[in-house]
Amino acid sequence: MMEWNATTRYIFRMGIVGALLALIANLIQLSAISWIWSAITIYMVMDFRHGMTLRAGINRLLSAMLGTVVGYFCAAIFYQQNWLMLTLGLIAIGIIGGYLSFTKPALKLICMNAAVVLIMSKFPGNILPIWKIAFERTANNALGIFLVFLVSSSVGINYSFDLAVKKLQALSRLNNQCLKNVFSQISMLSSGPTQNDDHSYFVQSHELSMQLNTILLEASYEKQDIAKENYLVFQQWLKRQDELMISLQTISFAIKNFKNHSLFILFQKELQDFLEQAQSLMNLGEALLVGKSSKAALVAANKKLANALIQFNRFADKLRKENIFSQYPREAITSFYLVQGLLELFVQSQAANDEQYLA
């Protein structure tokens, strides 16, 4: 299926929903105020992501129902047509709606819906009973939400678990190519410059990671193909591989710019060990997504990567004690410390996230 641009999908859906609302409003002779409230609901609920549209629509409908109930009772209690009753009613709505919104932030529109019912009941020319005002308010929201759901679930859907797997496979191929290029740069340090320094791979990898995260978010709303635990662990893996690609890009950049007198020549073995563990971590992605691997495997891969960095640091400390670093230009030493510091931050971030999410 064709993958639509997010903006195109949003505009197309909004246009169809607007046309349907106009058609229905004419067929059932909706009043101007009812048509306006339905249109406002559509604008507030519609999102270019189907899953977010579903969530916003459900929250909006619940807020409308609870808000009209609160507004109905406040209008019935403060029934007199004067400013004092209106003020007291709005204060009561603020207290009740504020409490409900605080306990469940998704229902933050309760106060607005309740206030609309109360204010409309106080209009000087109003002849409708309070219950009918409340009912129409809920019906207007329900009409807009129904049209949004109808169009959103049938027009331009391209989020699915299968698509997430395909994106992940593409990401794995791209990451393996990145690793291959960095491996090549490290193995050729002692034999001269290398041309494998195309950094477009890293940019593409980051873009694919963001797309995959969005697709999985939508798939988790639309289908139950992935268990919640697998989804949370996979999210952590996705974050790890994104951070790891930044580290690899820094290594590649440093080697490219200081290849003629680089300290990295001394660290070929340690860097290759680190990259081998990085590749093992990256290859876990699809197994984690489909439930064939577990968080224990991710923790183990993280620990192996951390151990590779420990060996890297121990060798660096040994060279410093032997005053080997003093034989190299300051620029090369600065570049090396930059890479070492970034790798340490990466592993520390891994440890912190393992403790918080994967324990």
N, C-alpha and C positions, 0 to 999 in steps of 0.2 A: 504493500500500500504506500502511496506517496506520502512523504513526510512534509507536512505543511509548516511554513514559517509561523511562529507563534503569533505575530501581529496579524498576519493574513487570516489565521484561524479565528482570532478574536473578532476582527472586523466582520468577517463573513457570518459568524454566529450571531453577532449583535444585530446585523442587518436583517437576518431571517426572523429573529425573535421580535424585533420592532415591527416588521411587516405583519407577523401573525397577530401581535397585540392590536394593531390598528384594525385588522380585519375583524377580530373578535369583538372589539369595542363597538364597531359599527353594527355587527350582527345582533348583539344583545343590548344595544343602546346604553352603553356605560356612560355614566355622568362624567363630566370633565374632571372633577376631583378624583373620581375612582380611576380614570385612565392615567392621571398624573401619578397617583400612588403606585400603580402597577409598573409604570415606566421607571420610577425611582427605584423600586425593588429590583427590577431587571438590571439596572445600571450598577447597583450595589452588589449584586450576587454574581453576575457574569464575570468569569475569569478565563484567561486563555488556557488554563490548566483544568481539565475536567474534574479531577479529584478535588481541587480547591473550590470549584464551583459547587460541587455536591456538599462539601462541608459548610460553605458560606450560606447555601440555600437552606439547609437544615437548621442552622443556627438562626437565620433570619426568620424562618417560619415559627420556631419555638419562641423567639423573642416577640414576634407579633401576637401570638396566642396568649402568652403570659402578660404581655404589656396591655393588651386590650382588656383582659380580665381585671388587672390592677386599675386601669383607667375607668372601667365600668363601675367598680365599687367606689372609687374616689368621686366620680361624677354623681353617683347615687347618694353618697353621704353628704357631700358638699353641693347640694342641689340648687341652692339659691343663686340667682343671677346677679352677682355683684363681685367686685374686685377682691374683697376679703375672702370669699369662698373659693375663688379661683386661685388666690395665693396659697391658702391653706391646702387646697387640693394638690397644687404643684409641689409644695413642701412634703406632703405625705408620699407623693409619687417618687420624689427624690430619695426619701428614706428607704421605702420598700424596694424600689428598683435598684437603688445603689447597693443595698444588701445582697439582692439576688445577683447583680452583676459582679459583685466582689467574690461571691462564692463560686460563680462560674463566669469568667471573663468573656467567654464566647457569646453570652447573652447580654452584651452591653447595650443593645438597642431596646431593651425593655422600657427604660424611662422615656425614650422618644415616642414609642407607640402608645404608651399610657398617657403621655402629655397630649398627644394629638387627639385622642378620644375625649379627654377632659375639655380641652379648648374648643373642639367642635361642638360639644354639648352646650357650651356657654355662648355660642354665636347668637346674637339678637334675633336673627331671622330663622333660626333652626326650628324645625317642626317635627323632626324625627325623634323617636324615643331613644333612650341611651343604648339599649340593647342592640338596636338596629345599626347605630353608628359603630359600635364595637364589632358587630358581625361583618359589616361592610369593610371595615379596616382590615380584618383578618382575611376576608375573601379577596381583597385587592392584592395583598401580599401573596396569598396562595396562588392566584392566577399568574402573577409574574414569575413566581418560582417554578410553577408547573411548566410554563413555556420555556424557561431557561433549561430545565432538566430535559425536556423533550428534545430540544435542539442540541444541547451540549452532548447528550448521549448518543446522537445519531449523525452528527456532522463533523467531519474532520478529526475523528478519533485516531490517534497514532501512538497512544501510550499503552504498552502491554508488557507482560513479563517476557514474552518471546523476544520482543524488540530489545529489552534490557539485556538479555543473554547475548544477542547479536552485537550490541554496542560493547559489551564486556569482552567479547572475543576480538573485536576490532581493537579495543584498548590493549589487550594482551599482546596482539601482534605488533602494535606500535611500540609498546614498552620493551618488548624483546629486541626490536630493531634499535631502540635507544641504547639498551644494554650492550648490544653487539658493537655499536659504534664506540662506546666508552671503553669496552674491552679492547677494541682495536687500537684506540689511542694509547692505552696503558701498555699494551704489549709492544708497541712500536716506539716507545719513548727512547730506548737506547739505540735505535737504528735510524733516528731522524724524524722530521716532521711527518704528520699524517693529515690526510685530507678529510678524514671522517669527523668533521666538526659541524655538521648541519644541525643547528639548534631549533629548526622548525619542528622536529619531532617532539620536543619538550612542550612547545606551545600547543600542538595538536593533542598531545596526551592530556594536558590540563583541560582543554575544551571538551574532550570526550568524557573526562571524569565528571564535569559539571552536567553534561547532558545525561549521563547515566544516573546521576543522583536525582535529577528531576524526573526521569522516566520511572525510577523505582518508587519515588514518592507517589506518583500518579498510579502506578500499578498496585501499590499497597492500598489505595482507596477503591480501585475498580475490581480487583481480584484478590483472592486469598492464596495465590500460587506460592507465596513465600511466607514462612512462619515469622512471627515477630522477632523471635530470638535470632534467627538467621539474618533477618534484615538489619538488626542492630549491630551484629558482629560484622556483617559485610560493610556497613557504613564506616566502621572503624578501619577495616582493611582499605577501603577506598581513600580515606583520609591519610592512612599510612603511605600508600603508594604514591599519592600526590606529593606528599612531603619528601618522599624518597626521590622522586623525579627532580625536585628542586635541588636536592643534594647532588644528584648525578650531573645536573646541568652545571652546577658550580665547579665540580671536579673537571668536567669537560672544558669549561671556559678557562680554568686555571692552567690546565695542561696546554691548551691551545696558545695562550698568551705568554707562557714562560717555558715553552718546550725546549729552548736552546740551552738553558742552564737550570732546569727544574729540579727541585728536591724530590719530586715524585718519582724520578728514576730509581731512587733508593727504596721506594715503597711499592714496587711493582707487585710483589707477592702479596703483601697485606691488602692492597687495593683490589687485587683480583679475588682474594678470599672474601672481601666485603661484597663485591659485586655478585659472587656466586650465591651468597646468602640473600642478597637483595632479589636475585632472580627466583630463588625458592619462595620468598615471600610474595612476589608478584604472581607467581603461578598458582597461588592458593585461591585467587579471586573467584573463578567460576565454581570451584568445589564448595566454597562458602556460600555462594549465592543459591545454588541448587540443593543445599543441605547435605552434600556428600562429605563435608569436612566440618569441623566444630571450632569453637573459640579456643579450645586447648591447642589445636594445631596452629592457630594464629599466634597465641602466646609463645609457643615453642619456637616458631619462626622468628618472632621478635627477639627472643633471648639469644638465638644463634647469631642474629645480626648484631646484637649488642656485644656478644663475645668477640666477634670479628673486629669490632671497633676497639675493644680492650686490647687485643693483640696489636692493633695499629698504634695505639697510644703508648704501649709498652716499648715498642720498637722506636718510636719517636723520642721517648724519654732516654733510652739508651744512647741514641745518636747525640742528643743534647749534652749528656754527661761526657761524651767523648769529644765534644767541641766540633762535631762534624758540621753543624749548622753554620758556624762562623766562616766556613769556606765558601759560602754562597752569597750572592747579592741580597740586599735588603728586600728588594721587590719579590724575589723568589720565596724568601722566608715569610713575608707578609701574606703572600698568596697561599702558602701552605697552612699557616695558622687560620686563615679564613675558612679553608675547607675543613680543617680539623675541628674548629669551633662549631661549624654548621652541622657536621656529623654528630658531634656530642649533643647539640640541642635536639637533633632529630631523635636520637636514642632516648634522651631524657623525656621527650614528649611521648614516646612510645611507652615508657615505663609508667608515666603518670596516667595515660589513658588505659593501659592494661589494668592498673589498680582500680580505676574508677568504673570502667565499663565491662571489663572482661574477667574480673575476679569471681 
